[in-house]
Amino acid sequence: MRNHVGFYFLLFVSLLILSCSNTTKTTFKTGEHIITLIKEHDSLHYVQIASDSLVDNWELPYPVYQFTHGDVDGNGKDDILVGVIKTTRFDSIKRKRLFIFKNYKGYVRPLWLGSRLSKPLVDFDFIETQEGNFIRSIEKEQSGNVLIAEYKWKRFGLVFTKYLHREIDSAKAIQILRNKS
């Protein structure tokens, strides 16, 4: 009887520890690397690049609202796009920002740590078309409606290319962004 009590006690403690863990992972594979967003809690994430021989992490001590990938800079390798919520040196209000990381020989390295686009950012996605690769964003208009804009990578950052829609409601914008149409 005593052995059963010890077993059930260990089982209970193990289940308790596992249930208290808030760590979640979102992963995608690109070439020989596995890219993961690790969420420790709401305000602590890590971008991780792992291969057979190397694991590298980049700490993001901010809430994350978006995580995707695509060849932003046109070098043939997928970049990592992370939407974070944070202040900046010149903007003390917590807002949505876009960070782009590259895979540099298996290490996570910043490609662009954007403080803002042309208007306050609501959401974004990576778009691959015959005309090229774009970051498509939903941004807040002064009227309270939103717009959808496209940005393209040029040398050291994102450059505005065009507005796809202006003065539309958020629900329609999200539908357009997610359908990539």
Sequence and secondary structure as in RCSB ss.txt:
>XXXX:A:sequence
MRNHVGFYFLLFVSLLILSCSNTTKTTFKTGEHIITLIKEHDSLHYVQIASDSLVDNWELPYPVYQFTHGDVDGN
GKDDILVGVIKTTRFDSIKRKRLFIFKNYKGYVRPLWLGSRLSKPLVDFDFIETQEGNFIRSIEKEQSGNVLIAE
YKWKRFGLVFTKYLHREIDSAKAIQILRNKS
>XXXX:A:secstr
 HHHHHHHHHHHHHHHHHHH   EEEEEEETTEEEEEEEEETTEEEEEEE SS EEEEEE S EEEEEEE SSSS
SS EEEEEEEEEETTEEEEEEEEEEEEEETTEEEEEEE S  SS EEEEEEEEETTEEEEEEEEE TTS EEEEE
EEEETTEEEEEEEEEEEE HHHHHHHHHHT 
